[in-house]
Amino acid sequence: MFIPTRAAGLEALHDFVPRAGADYRRDRNHDLGPSRSNVSGLSPCVRHRLVTEEEVVDAVLERHSLHAAEKFVQEVFWRTYWKGWLEQRPEVWRRYRDGVRELFAGDLPDGYEDAVAGRTGIDAMDAWARELVDTGYLHNHVRMWFASIWVFTLGLPWQLGADFFLRHLLDGDAASNTLSWRWVAGLQTRGKTYLATTENIARYTEGRFAPRGLATTARPLDEEPFPPATPIAPEDVVGEIGSRVGLLLHEEDLEPASLLTALGPAAPTLRSAAVFADAGARSPAPVSPLVEAFTTGAVADAAARTADAAGLPAVTLGAADASTVVDWARSAALDTVLVPYAPVGPVQERLDVLRPALAAEGVGLVTVRRPWDSRAWPFASRGFFPFKERIPRLVRAR
Ligand SMILES: Cc1cc2nc3c(=O)[nH]c(=O)nc-3n(C[C@H](O)[C@H](O)[C@H](O)COP(=O)(O)OP(=O)(O)OC[C@H]3O[C@@H](n4cnc5c(N)ncnc54)[C@H](O)[C@@H]3O)c2cc1C
């Protein structure tokens, strides 16, 4: 169903564009089962930037006015918003990571194994858990219902639910996933929870499910306050680009052509290119074979495309540790490794380890942030509502 190539992503985008206006606005919240056509199904591609957010918005606005496609464009900007918000509060991710590690290190709570195996006895939850495991995808409304029932009916820790999603979603993403789970639990918009109800589920699944016995109240969870937000750094390019440059792509951004174009005249001639991915870094527990296969396929696709974008094919470094990357940089006699900026998440953690390892060899790690992110992220400092007001200006600025 989800093919990990840019060509397949562009084709899916092309097919969906006619439905991105009034049809999407009217039908997007319904989940009629895996053969759905009311949503785009683009998230696995967009999450890895096989196709960029900007390309999605460009294609939709070539066909529709912003007014007609407002809902769809806003949804695309939710991804950008969550990333920008988490970027300013990395401690939220760190605390989530620690929480997951601690939970797996102890005795897992009663009910956890049944919930992930689809054995809760709540027919909808069980079907959704199996759909997630079997397909690597869930509709947005289902994700909300699932998270709400997980937290408020089953009383399970939200971090374990977020981890279950992250290990199985082809679009599993540190910002969208962690912050959406926090939002459902009442931690993100403090005190405001999301309660799944039988009526709402029955209505939007058109009677496929009407689970009984759901929690009727949702008391927001609580937590220690976080340190104040750190502003987004103003520079798009951090570090000095030398004369012997290699491009290192990773699973956060697999579209080298537009990344290099974004550098303008500063775009260097490349000596070498490489790609790495480590889907397993999403969790201390095993990541689903579907996620592994999608990520590996996406990386292989990007490796082949660097031949067109940069004049040389990329070598695949797999789940590269720092020493593998250092060996590659040494063998290509690089003084600079250029990487797409990795937002807060597992890849950023990995680059933080790689930077000093390369520096010890006299090689600089230079990050390139796309103008799309640079323009939008600073406005993701508060709630989505003030951010949303900015969308028309952000769209015009692209
Ligand atoms: C508990 C929970 C966990 C989630 N975890 C993830 C995750 O790990 N990764 C992920 O990409 N999305 C996540 N989402 C957001 C959303 O459910 C998916 O992005 C969306 O369902 C993807 O399907 P689609 O491409 O068919 O969406 P469409 O409805 O076709 O939307 C178009 C595009 O807009 C973006 N988008 C749509 N809705 C959202 C949203 N609420 N937040 C962020 N971006 C959005 C996606 O890039 C999507 O491809 C989560 C939502 C919830 C409630």
The ligand as an SDF file (V2000), in Angstrom:
LIG
                    3D

 53 58  0  0  0  0  0  0  0  0999 V2000
   -2.0440   10.2030   18.7260 C   0  0  0  0  0  0  0  0  0  0  0  0
   -1.5600   10.6620   17.3610 C   0  0  0  0  0  0  0  0  0  0  0  0
   -0.3160   10.2640   16.9100 C   0  0  0  0  0  0  0  0  0  0  0  0
    0.1630   10.7060   15.6660 C   0  0  0  0  0  0  0  0  0  0  0  0
    1.4030   10.3110   15.2550 N   0  0  0  0  0  0  0  0  0  0  0  0
    1.8940   10.7730   14.0730 C   0  0  0  0  0  0  0  0  0  0  0  0
    3.1940   10.3980   13.6240 C   0  0  0  0  0  0  0  0  0  0  0  0
    3.9510    9.6850   14.3030 O   0  0  0  0  0  0  0  0  0  0  0  0
    3.6030   10.8590   12.4160 N   0  0  0  0  0  0  0  0  0  0  0  0
    2.8150   11.6480   11.6350 C   0  0  0  0  0  0  0  0  0  0  0  0
    3.2350   12.0080   10.5430 O   0  0  0  0  0  0  0  0  0  0  0  0
    1.6040   12.0430   12.0580 N   0  0  0  0  0  0  0  0  0  0  0  0
    1.1160   11.6180   13.2390 C   0  0  0  0  0  0  0  0  0  0  0  0
   -0.1340   11.9990   13.6340 N   0  0  0  0  0  0  0  0  0  0  0  0
   -0.8610   13.0090   12.8240 C   0  0  0  0  0  0  0  0  0  0  0  0
   -1.8260   12.4640   11.7780 C   0  0  0  0  0  0  0  0  0  0  0  0
   -2.6490   11.4810   12.3130 O   0  0  0  0  0  0  0  0  0  0  0  0
   -1.1340   11.9010   10.5370 C   0  0  0  0  0  0  0  0  0  0  0  0
   -0.1590   12.8050   10.0490 O   0  0  0  0  0  0  0  0  0  0  0  0
   -2.1550   11.6720    9.4150 C   0  0  0  0  0  0  0  0  0  0  0  0
   -3.1590   10.8070    9.8570 O   0  0  0  0  0  0  0  0  0  0  0  0
   -1.4530   11.1140    8.2180 C   0  0  0  0  0  0  0  0  0  0  0  0
   -2.3570   10.5910    7.2750 O   0  0  0  0  0  0  0  0  0  0  0  0
   -2.5570   11.2680    5.8520 P   0  0  0  0  0  0  0  0  0  0  0  0
   -1.2740   11.4810    5.1810 O   0  0  0  0  0  0  0  0  0  0  0  0
   -3.5620   10.4370    5.1260 O   0  0  0  0  0  0  0  0  0  0  0  0
   -3.1830   12.6490    6.3020 O   0  0  0  0  0  0  0  0  0  0  0  0
   -3.9930   13.7700    5.4890 P   0  0  0  0  0  0  0  0  0  0  0  0
   -5.2710   13.9940    6.2140 O   0  0  0  0  0  0  0  0  0  0  0  0
   -4.0820   13.4510    4.0580 O   0  0  0  0  0  0  0  0  0  0  0  0
   -3.1110   15.0490    5.7410 O   0  0  0  0  0  0  0  0  0  0  0  0
   -2.1400   15.5390    4.8140 C   0  0  0  0  0  0  0  0  0  0  0  0
   -0.8050   15.6720    5.4760 C   0  0  0  0  0  0  0  0  0  0  0  0
   -0.8880   16.6260    6.5270 O   0  0  0  0  0  0  0  0  0  0  0  0
   -0.0780   16.2090    7.6280 C   0  0  0  0  0  0  0  0  0  0  0  0
   -0.9520   16.0070    8.7910 N   0  0  0  0  0  0  0  0  0  0  0  0
   -2.2700   15.7260    8.7710 C   0  0  0  0  0  0  0  0  0  0  0  0
   -2.7660   15.7130   10.0300 N   0  0  0  0  0  0  0  0  0  0  0  0
   -1.7290   15.9630   10.8450 C   0  0  0  0  0  0  0  0  0  0  0  0
   -1.5930   16.0790   12.2570 C   0  0  0  0  0  0  0  0  0  0  0  0
   -2.6430   15.9640   13.0850 N   0  0  0  0  0  0  0  0  0  0  0  0
   -0.3730   16.3310   12.7710 N   0  0  0  0  0  0  0  0  0  0  0  0
    0.6870   16.4720   11.9590 C   0  0  0  0  0  0  0  0  0  0  0  0
    0.6300   16.3910   10.6110 N   0  0  0  0  0  0  0  0  0  0  0  0
   -0.5760   16.1420   10.0710 C   0  0  0  0  0  0  0  0  0  0  0  0
    0.6130   14.9320    7.2080 C   0  0  0  0  0  0  0  0  0  0  0  0
    1.8710   15.2610    6.6760 O   0  0  0  0  0  0  0  0  0  0  0  0
   -0.2900   14.4070    6.1190 C   0  0  0  0  0  0  0  0  0  0  0  0
    0.3950   13.5940    5.1990 O   0  0  0  0  0  0  0  0  0  0  0  0
   -0.6450   11.5700   14.8740 C   0  0  0  0  0  0  0  0  0  0  0  0
   -1.9020   11.9530   15.3350 C   0  0  0  0  0  0  0  0  0  0  0  0
   -2.3630   11.5040   16.5570 C   0  0  0  0  0  0  0  0  0  0  0  0
   -3.7290   11.9270   17.0210 C   0  0  0  0  0  0  0  0  0  0  0  0
  1  2  1  0
  2  3  1  0
  2 52  2  0
  3  4  2  0
  4  5  1  0
  4 50  1  0
  5  6  2  0
  6  7  1  0
  6 13  1  0
  7  8  2  0
  7  9  1  0
  9 10  1  0
 10 11  2  0
 10 12  1  0
 12 13  2  0
 13 14  1  0
 14 15  1  0
 14 50  1  0
 15 16  1  0
 16 17  1  0
 16 18  1  0
 18 19  1  0
 18 20  1  0
 20 21  1  0
 20 22  1  0
 22 23  1  0
 23 24  1  0
 24 25  2  0
 24 26  1  0
 24 27  1  0
 27 28  1  0
 28 29  2  0
 28 30  1  0
 28 31  1  0
 31 32  1  0
 32 33  1  0
 33 34  1  0
 33 48  1  0
 34 35  1  0
 35 36  1  0
 35 46  1  0
 36 37  1  0
 36 45  1  0
 37 38  2  0
 38 39  1  0
 39 40  1  0
 39 45  2  0
 40 41  1  0
 40 42  2  0
 42 43  1  0
 43 44  2  0
 44 45  1  0
 46 47  1  0
 46 48  1  0
 48 49  1  0
 50 51  2  0
 51 52  1  0
 52 53  1  0
M  END
$$$$
